Amino acid sequence: MFEDLANPFNQEVLSRAIGFFFSAWPVWVPLILISLAWTTWLRYIRRLWVSQQGSILLEIRLPKEVTKSPAAMELVLQGIWENANISTPADAFWEGKMREWFSLEIVSIGGQVRFFIWAFPRWKKIIESRIYAQYPEAEVFEVRDYALDLRYDPEKVKVFGVNTGLVKPDAYPIKTYIEFELDKKAGDQEEQAKIVDPITPVIEYLGTLKPGEVAGIQILIRAHAKESYLYGRLIAKPDWRAGIKKEIEKMVEEESLLKPKEGEAQTFRFLNLTKAQTDTVASIQRNAGKLAFDTMIRLMYIAPKDEFDKTRGMGIIGSMRQFGSATMLNGIKPIFFALTHSWQDWNDIRKNERLTSFIDSYKRRAYHGPLHYHLFSEPYILTVEEVASLFHLPGSVATTPSLVRAPSKKAEAPANLPV
């Protein structure tokens, strides 16, 4: 009986709703068309702006000896942090300007490990001067892009590729060079043998590749900024630090040794944290005071089908684990975009499409721009301290024979040379 009453009522309501929807087309159709036109225009003008900028690839040849800690690379990264590229609506919506991004890359080409920085051309002199200021014995020069030779042809080559994410919220830092105490041991001859540099396992593993194999760690960074309508947002996106206080309060609330009574002061909760928890709060607060980047780390391995080793990709993931913590700090985890079951993808059509997009985005260093925007995952926050821990020039502790270094020490020219 109730069903008989309900069905006519539902049908009547549904027919009225449909009628109202179609009768209101003079309102929603123009809104949809305006939205599509606006989105299309932004994509077009931004792609045009990016194509007009061009790009360069700088290789960094390591000196024979590096006695500085990753803090030197942190100073280099501070020099390329800039979020002031968009200042007026004309910049954003007529010229298509975007916050510029960089790609820091550690690449193994047949076992030869090399360091690169990809950037827009106007940054060349700035990057060179910053690196020479911190590493006077290094060599920096523009090179042909190795990625131009990467081709995904499923008949000839195989590809392993993943994006990455953070295990915990952005507020929690990964394990940095300060936790490894590299800032205390740098330049101390007696302590050089005791140094544990977290980048060493990465380099050592990349150095094991064979001719024909190519593997790359691509760290795409862009200055983090509070985003308003100038970035095409209807609702403003706050600065990442806005959530730090909440994360600390949440940790204190959930993990303090003794639960405070209702209305008890917040200081009571801090007094009941363990040393590890106290150190974590100190790390979060120290990290919050640093400049931050919107970041995505890609891990890529490509090789001819007969030389492809499926364990290589997992090995690269494994070599990144030392930057994580099993307890209080953050960590880097892989985000796979491959399909789990073969029945989900007939004849590997979707798999090949995804790998083609992945290699194309790797070659273009595309992620923050209009092309391949946020492909397969969302960016996360890493500060200059964290990025410098992931990408810095290692000292003599890295013994990989295939690590490309500058051939010899540089010296000042004699003062009495004829002019």
C-alpha positions in Angstrom: 0.0 0.0 0.0 2.8 2.4 1.0 4.7 1.5 -2.1 1.7 2.4 -4.3 1.5 5.8 -2.6 5.3 6.4 -2.7 5.8 5.5 -6.4 3.4 8.1 -7.9 4.7 10.7 -5.5 8.3 10.0 -6.5 7.4 10.0 -10.2 5.6 13.3 -9.8 8.5 14.9 -7.9 11.0 13.5 -10.4 9.1 14.9 -13.4 8.8 18.3 -11.7 12.5 18.4 -11.0 13.3 17.5 -14.6 10.9 20.0 -15.9 12.4 22.7 -13.7 15.9 21.7 -14.7 15.2 22.1 -18.4 13.2 25.3 -18.0 16.2 26.9 -16.2 18.5 26.3 -19.1 18.9 30.0 -19.8 20.8 30.1 -16.5 22.9 27.0 -16.3 23.8 26.6 -20.0 25.6 30.1 -20.2 27.3 29.4 -16.9 28.7 26.0 -18.2 29.8 27.6 -21.5 31.5 30.5 -19.7 33.3 28.1 -17.3 34.5 25.9 -20.3 35.6 29.0 -22.2 37.5 30.4 -19.2 39.2 27.0 -18.4 40.2 26.6 -22.1 41.6 30.1 -22.3 43.7 29.7 -19.1 45.1 26.4 -20.4 45.9 27.9 -23.7 47.6 31.1 -22.4 49.5 29.2 -19.8 50.8 26.6 -22.3 51.8 29.5 -24.6 53.7 31.3 -21.8 55.5 28.1 -20.8 56.5 27.3 -24.4 57.8 30.9 -24.8 60.1 30.5 -21.8 62.2 27.6 -23.1 64.3 25.5 -20.7 67.9 24.6 -19.9 69.6 21.6 -18.3 72.6 22.3 -16.1 74.9 19.5 -15.0 76.8 19.8 -11.7 80.2 18.0 -11.8 81.1 17.2 -8.2 84.5 18.3 -6.9 86.9 15.6 -5.8 86.2 16.5 -2.1 83.1 18.0 -0.6 83.6 19.0 3.0 80.4 21.0 3.3 77.2 19.7 4.8 73.9 19.7 2.9 73.3 23.1 4.5 75.3 24.5 1.6 72.7 23.1 -0.9 70.0 24.6 1.4 71.5 28.0 0.7 71.5 27.3 -3.0 67.8 26.3 -2.9 66.9 29.5 -0.9 68.3 31.4 -3.9 65.9 29.9 -6.4 62.8 30.2 -4.2 60.5 32.8 -5.7 56.7 33.2 -5.5 56.4 36.7 -6.8 56.0 36.0 -10.5 52.2 36.8 -10.5 51.3 40.2 -9.1 48.4 41.5 -11.3 45.3 40.1 -13.0 47.0 40.9 -16.3 50.0 38.7 -15.4 47.7 35.8 -14.5 44.9 36.0 -17.1 46.3 37.8 -20.1 50.0 36.8 -20.1 49.4 33.4 -18.5 52.3 33.7 -16.0 52.8 30.9 -13.5 55.1 30.3 -10.6 58.2 28.9 -12.1 59.4 25.4 -11.2 62.6 23.5 -11.2 63.6 19.9 -11.5 66.5 18.5 -9.4 67.6 15.2 -10.8 70.0 12.4 -9.8 70.3 10.2 -12.9 72.1 7.0 -13.7 72.8 6.5 -17.4 74.2 3.0 -17.7 75.6 3.2 -14.2 77.1 6.7 -14.6 75.6 8.8 -11.9 75.1 12.5 -12.7 73.5 15.5 -11.0 71.3 17.9 -13.0 69.1 21.0 -12.5 66.4 21.8 -15.1 65.1 25.4 -15.1 63.8 28.2 -17.1 66.7 30.0 -18.9 66.6 33.2 -16.9 67.7 31.2 -13.8 71.0 30.0 -15.4 73.3 32.7 -14.0 71.6 32.7 -10.6 71.9 28.9 -10.2 75.6 29.0 -11.4 76.5 31.8 -9.0 74.7 30.1 -6.1 76.5 26.8 -6.6 79.9 28.3 -7.2 79.4 30.4 -4.0 78.9 27.2 -1.9 81.0 24.7 -3.9 83.9 26.7 -5.5 85.5 23.5 -6.8 82.4 22.2 -8.6 81.7 22.7 -12.3 78.4 23.8 -13.7 77.6 23.8 -17.4 74.7 23.5 -19.8 74.3 20.2 -21.5 72.1 18.4 -23.9 69.0 17.0 -22.3 69.5 13.3 -21.8 65.7 12.8 -21.4 65.3 13.6 -25.1 66.6 10.1 -25.9 63.9 8.4 -23.7 61.3 6.6 -25.8 58.5 4.4 -24.6 57.9 1.7 -27.2 56.2 -1.3 -25.6 57.6 -3.5 -28.3 61.2 -2.6 -27.5 61.5 -1.2 -24.0 59.9 -1.6 -20.5 59.3 1.2 -18.0 58.9 1.3 -14.2 57.6 4.6 -12.9 56.0 5.9 -9.7 55.1 9.2 -8.1 55.5 9.6 -4.4 53.7 11.0 -1.4 54.2 11.6 2.3 53.2 9.0 4.9 52.0 11.7 7.3 50.6 15.2 6.9 52.8 18.0 5.5 53.4 19.4 9.0 55.7 16.4 9.9 59.2 16.7 8.3 61.1 13.8 6.8 64.4 12.8 8.4 66.8 15.5 7.3 70.6 16.0 7.4 70.1 17.6 10.8 68.8 14.4 12.3 71.8 12.6 10.7 74.0 15.3 12.4 75.7 16.1 9.1 75.7 19.8 10.1 78.0 18.9 13.0 80.4 16.7 11.2 81.0 18.7 8.0 84.6 19.8 7.6 85.9 17.8 10.6 88.6 15.5 9.3 88.3 13.1 12.3 84.6 12.7 11.8 84.6 12.1 8.0 84.8 8.4 8.4 81.8 8.4 10.8 79.5 10.3 8.5 76.3 8.6 7.5 75.0 10.5 4.5 71.4 9.5 3.6 72.1 10.2 -0.1 74.9 7.6 -0.3 72.6 4.5 -0.6 70.7 6.3 -3.5 74.0 7.0 -5.4 75.4 3.6 -4.6 72.3 1.8 -5.9 72.1 4.0 -9.1 75.7 3.1 -9.7 74.9 -0.6 -10.1 73.0 -0.1 -13.4 74.3 -1.7 -16.5 74.8 -0.1 -20.0 71.4 0.4 -21.7 69.6 1.0 -18.4 68.5 4.5 -17.3 67.1 5.5 -13.9 66.2 8.9 -12.6 65.0 10.6 -9.4 63.2 13.7 -10.4 62.4 16.2 -7.7 60.0 18.8 -9.1 59.8 21.9 -6.8 57.9 25.2 -7.0 57.8 27.9 -4.4 54.9 27.3 -2.1 52.5 30.3 -1.7 49.1 31.1 -0.5 46.9 30.9 -3.6 44.1 33.4 -4.3 42.0 34.3 -7.4 45.2 35.2 -9.3 46.0 31.5 -9.4 42.5 30.7 -10.8 40.9 29.7 -7.5 37.4 30.7 -6.5 38.3 29.8 -2.9 41.7 30.8 -1.6 44.1 28.1 -0.6 45.8 28.9 2.7 49.5 28.7 3.5 50.6 25.2 4.6 51.6 26.5 8.0 48.0 27.1 8.9 47.6 23.4 9.7 50.8 22.9 11.8 49.4 24.1 15.1 46.4 21.7 14.7 48.7 18.8 14.0 50.8 19.5 17.1 47.7 19.8 19.3 46.4 16.5 17.8 49.6 14.7 18.6 49.8 16.1 22.1 46.2 15.2 22.7 46.4 11.6 21.4 49.9 10.6 22.4 50.7 12.2 25.7 51.6 9.8 28.5 48.9 11.1 30.9 45.5 12.3 29.7 44.7 15.7 31.3 41.5 16.3 33.0 38.9 18.5 31.3 39.9 22.1 31.4 43.5 21.4 32.4 46.1 23.7 30.9 47.8 22.8 27.6 51.3 23.1 29.3 50.3 20.0 31.3 50.0 18.0 28.1 53.4 19.0 26.9 55.0 18.0 30.2 53.7 14.5 29.7 55.3 13.9 26.2 58.1 11.4 25.7 61.5 12.6 24.6 60.8 11.3 21.1 57.5 13.2 21.0 59.2 16.4 22.3 61.9 16.1 19.6 59.2 15.6 17.0 57.5 18.9 18.1 60.9 20.6 17.9 61.5 19.3 14.4 58.1 20.4 13.3 58.6 23.9 14.6 62.1 24.2 13.1 60.8 23.0 9.8 57.9 25.5 9.9 60.4 28.3 9.9 61.9 27.3 6.6 61.0 28.3 3.0 58.7 25.6 1.5 58.2 24.1 -1.9 55.3 22.4 -3.6 57.0 19.1 -4.4 56.6 16.0 -6.4 59.3 13.3 -6.6 59.2 10.9 -9.5 61.1 7.6 -9.7 61.8 6.2 -13.2 63.6 3.2 -14.6 63.7 2.3 -18.3 65.6 -0.4 -20.2 65.4 -2.5 -23.3 63.1 -5.5 -22.9 65.8 -8.1 -22.8 67.8 -6.1 -20.2 64.9 -4.9 -18.1 65.2 -6.0 -14.4 61.9 -5.6 -12.6 63.7 -5.4 -9.2 65.5 -2.2 -10.2 62.4 0.0 -9.7 61.7 -1.4 -6.2 65.4 -1.0 -5.4 65.2 2.7 -6.1 62.1 3.0 -3.8 64.1 1.1 -1.2 67.0 3.4 -1.4 64.8 6.3 -0.4 63.6 4.7 2.9 66.4 6.2 5.0 64.7 9.6 4.7 61.7 8.3 6.7 61.1 7.4 10.3 59.1 4.4 11.5 57.9 6.3 14.6 57.4 10.1 14.9 58.7 11.8 11.8 57.4 11.6 8.2 58.4 9.4 5.3 58.3 9.1 1.5 56.0 6.4 0.1 55.5 5.3 -3.6 52.1 6.0 -5.3 51.6 3.4 -8.0 49.4 4.3 -11.0 49.6 0.9 -12.6 46.5 -1.3 -12.6 46.5 -4.2 -10.1 44.8 -6.9 -12.2 45.3 -7.9 -15.8 41.6 -8.3 -16.4 41.2 -4.5 -15.7 43.2 -3.7 -18.8 42.6 -5.6 -22.0 45.8 -5.9 -24.1 47.6 -3.4 -21.8 45.9 -0.5 -23.5 45.5 1.7 -20.4 48.9 0.7 -19.0 50.6 1.8 -22.2 48.7 5.1 -22.2 49.7 5.8 -18.6 53.3 4.9 -19.2 53.4 7.1 -22.3 52.0 10.0 -20.3 54.5 9.3 -17.5 57.6 9.3 -19.8 56.3 12.4 -21.6 55.8 14.3 -18.4 59.2 13.2 -17.2 60.9 14.5 -20.4 59.0 17.8 -20.2 59.4 18.1 -16.4 55.7 18.7 -16.5 53.6 18.6 -13.3 53.1 22.1 -11.9 52.4 23.5 -15.4 49.3 23.2 -17.6 50.5 20.1 -19.4 50.1 16.9 -17.3 49.0 19.0 -14.4 49.3 17.0 -11.2 49.5 13.8 -13.2 48.5 10.7 -11.1 49.0 12.4 -7.7 48.9 15.6 -5.6 51.9 17.6 -4.6 53.1 17.8 -1.0 55.2 20.3 1.0 58.9 19.9 1.5 61.1 22.7 2.9 64.5 23.8 1.7 66.0 21.7 4.5 64.2 18.6 3.4 64.9 19.1 -0.3 68.6 19.7 0.4 68.7 16.4 2.3 67.4 14.6 -0.8 69.5 16.5 -3.3 73.0 17.6 -2.3 76.6 17.0 -3.3 78.0 14.1 -1.3 81.5 14.0 0.0 84.1 11.3 -0.2 81.8 9.0 1.8 80.2 8.3 -1.6 82.7 5.9 -3.2 80.7 4.9 -6.3 83.4 4.8 -9.1 80.9 5.9 -11.7 79.9 9.1 -9.8 80.8 11.9 -12.2 83.2 14.4 -10.6 85.2 17.4 -11.8 88.5 16.2 -13.1 90.8 18.3 -10.9 91.0 21.1 -8.4 90.8 24.6 -9.5 93.4 27.2 -8.5 93.8 30.9 -8.6 95.6 32.3 -11.6 99.2 33.6 -10.9 99.2 37.3 -10.2 102.1 38.0 -12.5 100.5 36.8 -15.7 101.0 39.2 -18.7 97.9 41.1 -19.7 
